[in-house]
């Protein structure tokens, strides 16, 4: 697996409050108190019907390598905020908790626990930022990429985004996420090296401009790469110069060697019109097998439009709008306390807000995907940890929106979504290959997820239902909180 730790220790990638709280817990003798935190998000990017979970492998890598060097501790000592005992404790620190998570590549929905950390308070607190940044970034890019790939309707999409990414890690791990989302290759060589992703790339306009003529530039390229010649034809004039020179190189340089011109690329102009006209020229020259690749600020909507115009395009290179998810650049996963263990018993905790969407689901839970008799995912089902589901009888559920309705799942199967990743700080999960993760995404979308949820506009919502016990726990905690406010000063 490609690693972020080859040359650097990124353990200190954390928010300052993780350290100030941990120091406080330590000094109060709370370091062995076990807490449970859930990772979830509240809204699908681009108002879509679902998202794709990515970044788990990098979370695993971070947790396994988490340690504090002398240099780290000296820096923290210089802040003059932390007790000496706590700083010495950090020098010996190793994560000791349990982590549960959905498999990477799982199709996910808002407000359900993607990951649950059950660990001593300090352990759980110190990994918060790293977990969120890995999951937020890669889930965002995998989700955006999948929209673009689905818009291409079977035509291959390549990641061309590195130069528009927000930094080196965003380019490399964005390429990994894009491959999970469905691209066939990346132009980012380091991502290819680290993750064994196919790499692709030919020439820039500078190659063409360096030669005395466009023809000489194309000729030199074909002589260097006769088996994979793809020529960039829009440096000067696509139809009067670029495509005719590409055809000339095919005839004069490649065909005498028994080779064929693999493709041309358009990077500007009216892509629908130019691709149609270029196709005519290529076909008239007997180059029916020469593909047309296009790039230039593409996203799912421009690709859908090109398809509707019957553009003669065989492959897409997508850059900035993929690697930055520019239409909706924040995934928004959060890390919230769900329970604290007292005398071995998990005491549920709930965050209450006047913004209804920010009220959390309390307690340690289990999340199931519910399938009908045809294998379609009809809902997700949130239960209190340890609840038994008896499918021999109708399984009652509560729709948190239409809570007054009496509803049941009948003839359905229930698949637990979380797997245990760490136990007592040790990795107990076999990480799948990147190819397996990518295939898992495709299988779910092809076989399990309703087409109505995959619409680009007005997608059908996926239901997150609760067991009666889970719903009653949440409601009782809300009622208790209201009671405490009523009896006090009016402040919670």
C-alpha positions, -999 to 999 in steps of 0.1 A, spaced: 0 0 0 12 35 -8 21 54 23 22 90 36 49 80 61 78 71 38 97 104 45 77 121 73 58 117 105 23 133 102 11 124 137 9 161 146 -17 167 119 -43 174 145 -63 204 159 -49 221 190 -80 213 210 -73 176 207 -41 182 227 -56 206 252 -85 183 259 -62 153 261 -40 171 286 -70 180 306 -83 144 306 -49 132 316 -45 156 345 -79 148 358 -72 111 358 -96 103 330 -72 89 305 -86 53 309 -122 64 306 -135 48 274 -157 68 250 -174 61 216 -173 86 187 -192 83 155 -181 97 121 -210 107 99 -219 134 74 -251 154 71 -256 162 34 -247 146 0 -225 167 -22 -242 183 -52 -276 174 -36 -270 139 -49 -287 107 -38 -257 91 -22 -219 94 -16 -190 69 -17 -169 62 13 -131 65 6 -100 71 27 -102 41 51 -68 28 41 -51 61 50 -69 62 83 -55 28 91 -21 39 81 -23 70 103 -35 51 134 -9 24 130 19 50 127 7 75 153 35 84 176 52 115 191 89 121 185 111 140 209 110 169 185 72 169 186 72 169 224 97 197 226 76 218 204 45 211 226 66 219 257 75 253 242 38 262 241 38 261 279 3 246 281 9 210 289 19 192 321 53 174 321 36 141 330 14 144 299 43 152 276 62 122 289 30 101 283 29 112 247 64 99 241 51 64 249 18 68 232 3 41 211 -34 39 200 -51 12 222 -88 13 211 -112 -3 188 -123 10 154 -153 -1 134 -160 11 98 -179 4 67 -157 -12 40 -140 14 17 -161 19 -14 -194 15 4 -223 36 -9 -232 58 20 -259 82 31 -262 111 55 -265 107 93 -254 71 96 -221 60 113 -195 55 86 -170 48 113 -171 43 151 -142 47 174 -144 31 209 -113 39 228 -98 56 259 -107 93 257 -72 105 248 -68 79 221 -101 87 206 -96 124 207 -61 125 192 -71 108 160 -102 130 152 -86 155 127 -67 129 108 -98 106 104 -119 135 92 -94 150 67 -88 116 51 -124 106 49 -137 141 39 -112 145 11 -113 111 -5 -150 106 -1 -157 139 -17 -135 132 -48 -147 96 -51 -183 108 -51 -177 136 -76 -158 113 -99 -185 87 -99 -210 113 -110 -187 123 -139 -181 86 -148 -218 79 -148 -224 109 -170 -199 96 -195 -222 66 -200 -196 39 -205 -170 61 -222 -137 61 -203 -128 90 -181 -92 98 -170 -80 120 -141 -62 151 -154 -64 171 -122 -31 172 -105 -21 207 -116 -53 221 -102 -53 202 -69 -48 221 -37 -14 205 -30 7 174 -36 -13 152 -12 -46 164 -27 -34 154 -62 -20 120 -52 -48 109 -28 -73 126 -50 -62 104 -79 -66 73 -56 -102 84 -47 -109 92 -84 -99 56 -93 -123 43 -66 -149 65 -82 -144 50 -116 -117 67 -137 -97 44 -159 -64 62 -154 -46 92 -139 -20 116 -153 -4 118 -118 27 96 -120 32 94 -83 -3 81 -78 4 54 -104 36 45 -86 21 44 -51 -12 27 -59 -6 9 -92 -32 30 -110 -28 30 -148 -12 63 -159 -18 81 -192 -6 112 -209 8 124 -242 19 160 -250 11 196 -241 8 225 -265 44 234 -256 56 202 -275 39 214 -307 52 250 -303 88 239 -298 91 226 -333 92 246 -366 59 232 -376 29 213 -363 37 185 -387 73 182 -375 60 181 -339 35 153 -347 61 134 -367 87 135 -339 61 123 -314 50 94 -336 86 83 -342 91 82 -304 58 65 -295 46 47 -326 24 22 -306 6 49 -286 4 80 -307 -23 105 -295 -18 140 -310 -30 173 -295 -46 190 -325 -58 223 -312 -26 244 -309 -32 263 -341 -63 253 -360 -81 220 -354 -98 215 -388 -74 233 -411 -41 222 -395 -43 199 -365 -64 170 -379 -49 172 -414 -14 170 -400 -24 141 -378 -37 123 -408 -5 130 -427 16 116 -399 -6 85 -398 -1 79 -435 36 89 -438 51 78 -405 29 52 -388 13 31 -416 46 23 -433 56 7 -400 23 -12 -398 11 11 -370 -21 30 -366 -28 65 -352 -43 58 -318 -61 91 -312 -63 128 -313 -71 152 -284 -91 183 -283 -85 207 -254 -104 239 -265 -132 252 -287 -167 239 -293 -160 203 -285 -193 189 -299 -188 206 -333 -151 200 -336 -154 164 -326 -180 158 -353 -160 175 -380 -128 158 -369 -146 125 -370 -156 131 -406 -120 139 -416 -106 109 -399 -132 85 -413 -127 99 -448 -90 91 -444 -97 55 -433 -89 62 -397 -122 49 -383 -103 33 -354 -87 66 -343 -103 77 -311 -112 113 -301 -102 124 -266 -114 157 -252 -105 178 -221 -111 214 -210 -129 221 -177 -153 192 -181 -178 180 -154 -208 158 -154 -231 184 -168 -209 194 -198 -204 157 -205 -242 151 -204 -246 180 -228 -220 167 -252 -237 133 -252 -270 149 -259 -255 168 -289 -242 134 -302 -206 146 -300 -182 121 -316 -161 117 -284 -146 84 -273 -129 94 -241 -128 122 -215 -99 138 -196 -113 156 -165 -92 179 -144 -100 208 -120 -137 201 -116 -130 165 -106 -99 169 -84 -114 199 -64 -151 189 -67 -155 226 -75 -193 225 -76 -195 214 -40 -161 213 -24 -169 204 12 -179 169 22 -187 178 58 -181 146 78 -180 152 116 -168 133 146 -192 133 175 -193 118 210 -219 91 212 -213 74 246 -190 73 276 -184 41 295 -190 42 333 -183 10 352 -184 -10 320 -217 4 309 -220 27 279 -238 58 289 -254 74 258 -246 110 250 -265 134 226 -256 168 211 -286 191 210 -289 220 187 -315 245 177 -305 235 142 -324 202 140 -300 186 115 -272 190 141 -289 169 168 -270 136 170 -281 101 174 -270 89 209 -253 57 221 -233 30 205 -252 17 175 -253 -7 147 -261 2 111 -277 -23 86 -286 -21 50 -320 -36 43 -326 -55 11 -358 -66 -6 -364 -100 -22 -347 -88 -54 -316 -77 -37 -323 -39 -39 -314 -17 -9 -347 -3 3 -333 15 34 -307 16 61 -316 7 97 -301 21 128 -303 1 160 -290 2 196 -259 -19 199 -268 -56 206 -304 -55 194 -315 -87 177 -333 -86 144 -359 -114 140 -366 -116 103 -390 -145 109 -415 -118 118 -422 -83 104 -394 -60 117 -408 -27 131 -391 5 123 -396 42 129 -392 67 101 -377 97 120 -396 121 97 -430 104 96 -426 90 131 -463 85 138 -467 58 111 -466 22 121 -443 5 96 -424 -28 93 -399 -45 70 -414 -78 56 -394 -104 38 -362 -84 39 -326 -92 47 -304 -71 69 -266 -67 63 -245 -51 90 -224 -24 73 -196 -19 98 -166 -42 102 -141 -42 130 -109 -26 118 -88 -23 151 -91 -43 183 -72 -31 213 -50 -10 190 -41 -39 167 -53 -41 130 -76 -71 126 -90 -63 92 -76 -73 58 -75 -42 37 -88 -49 2 -69 -40 -29 -77 -8 -48 -91 -29 -76 -114 -47 -52 -127 -14 -37 -133 0 -72 -152 -32 -82 -172 -31 -50 -185 4 -59 -195 -7 -93 -213 -38 -80 -234 -18 -56 -245 7 -82 -252 -19 -108 -271 -43 -86 -282 -28 -53 -288 9 -55 -320 21 -71 -317 40 -104 -339 67 -88 -312 74 -62 -286 77 -90 -304 106 -108 -283 138 -112 -313 160 -104 -341 154 -78 -327 120 -68 -349 99 -46 -339 100 -9 -326 69 7 -344 62 40 -325 60 72 -349 43 96 -346 35 133 -355 6 155 -382 15 180 -356 12 208 -332 35 190 -359 61 184 -371 59 220 -336 64 233 -332 95 213 -366 109 222 -362 102 259 -328 120 260 -343 150 242 -372 151 267 -348 148 297 -327 177 283 -358 198 279 -368 190 315 -334 201 327 -337 234 308 -372 241 322 -360 235 358 -329 256 355 -322 292 343 -333 286 308 -298 279 296 -286 244 287 
